[in-house]
Amino acid sequence: MRNKNKILSLIYIVIITSVICAGCNSRSISTKEDIALSSIANTAANASKAVTAKLADNYATYFTADEYKMLYDDYVGSFGGVGIYMVENDENEIVIYEAMEGYPAAKAGIVGGDAILAVDGQKVSGDQFDKLPMMVRGEIGTTVDLKMQRAADNSIYNVSLKRVTVESKSLKGEFLEDMPGVLYVSIFDFTTNTPKEFVELYNKLSAEQPVNAIIFDLRNNGGGSFQAAISLAEYFVPDGNVIVSEKSSDGETVTRSKGGDLSDTPVVILQNQYSASASEVLIGALKDNDIAETIGCKSYGKGITQILEELPSGSAIRYTHSRYLTPDGFDLHGVGLEPEIKIAEKDDTAVADYYKLDVKVNPYLAAAENYLKDKLNIAK
C-alpha cells in the first residue's frame, strides 16, 4: 500500500544545456551558444531587430549581459542581496511581499506591505519594477540604501543594508491552524529547485502529522521552469496519465506521469489572473486528471514554452519553442483556465492581507476551507 505521508525520493529532473521555461517568467538559462544566431550584433538594438526578424516571434526578448546575469543568479538560487520579495500594486508602487527571516531586510525591521520609495537616492515606482532587482542586488559586502514607507502608519524611514549571500526559495508552507492535516503551500515561482523544496517541506511536515489535503496557492505566480511544473505534477498524476503535451516544429511530444505517489491526496489550487505559464501547466495537469479543485479567477493564458540562450557576448535571447496543451487537449494560450469555484478579485485588498491565512480577510482561503470541509467530512 502506498504511504502518501512519506515521499522517499525525488522524481528525476532532467538537466539539459538548453533549458526550457514556460511562458514569460525568466527563470531558466542556457549555457549553449546559439550557432544559428551567432552572427547577431552585440548591441541591444541590433539584437532585438535580429531576433524579431529571424524568429518572427512576438515573444522574443533580448537581455543585456547584466540582465542575463540576474536571470542566472535566480536560476541557481544564490546571489548578493538583502532578502526581500517584491510585488507591484495597483497604485504603481513597489511593495514588499515578504522580508526573508534572518536576512538584512528583516533584521532592519522591513515587513510585508512596506513600500520602496527610493534605492540609493534614486526614486522608484512600479514603472521600474523589472529593473529593481538589479538595483537592490550587488556584490556581497557592499551596501544599498533604501527609502521606505511603513504600511502600518505611512511613516517614512531609511535603512542601509549590507548585501549578503541570499539563498532564494520558491515556496513556503505550513499546516492550517483551524484545519488539522491541511497543508497550505504557496509557490512563488517555478525553479529547478521547486520539486526538491516541496519534497523537503512535505517530508518535514508529514512527520509531524498526517497530510490529509494540500492547498497550492499559485496566485501571482508567473511561471518559470517547465520541467519543474511537470515534476511537481508527477507526484499527483497517476502513473501513465498525461501531464502535458507540446506541439512544435519538431512535432508533438506527450509527457506522461511516472509517479502518482500522492494521487489520492485531495488538492485545491488557488489561482488568479496572474497565474501563468508553468503555473497553468500544473493547474491543467491536476484539473484534467481530476486531482485538484481550482478556486479563484481565470488564469493568464500563456500556453507556450520558451528557450533562453546565451550569446557569445554574454547577453541572451529568449524565444518561443513550443505550444503546450492540457491533458484533455485544451489550448489555453490567450484564453486562460477557468476555475471551478470563482472568486472576485478585490482591488482594495491590502498586500499584507492577500496571502494571510485568515478566512476573514482571504476569500480564496475561505472557499478552499469550505470545499475541503465537505471533501474531508469536517464539521462546519
Buried (B, 14 or more C-beta within 10 A) or exposed (E): EEEBBEBEEEBEBEEEEBBBBBBBBBBBBBEEEBEEBEEBEEBEEEBBBBBBEBBEBEEBBBBBEEBBBBBBBBBEBEBBBBBBBBBBBEEEBBBBBBBBEEBBBBBBEBBBBBBBBBBBEEEBBBEBBEBBBBBBBBEEEEEBEBBBBBBEEEEEBEBEBEBBEBEBBBBBBEBBEEBEBBBBBBBBBBBBBBBBBBBBBBEEBBEEEEBBBBBBBBBBBBBBBBBBBBBBBBBBBBEEBBBBBBEBEEEEEEBBBEBBBBBEBBBBBBBBBBBBBBBBBBBBBBBBBEBBBBBBBBBBBBBBBBBBBBBEBEBBBBBBBBBBBBBEEBEBBEEBBBBEBEBEBEEEBBBBBBBBBEBEBBBBBBBBBBBBBEEBEBEE
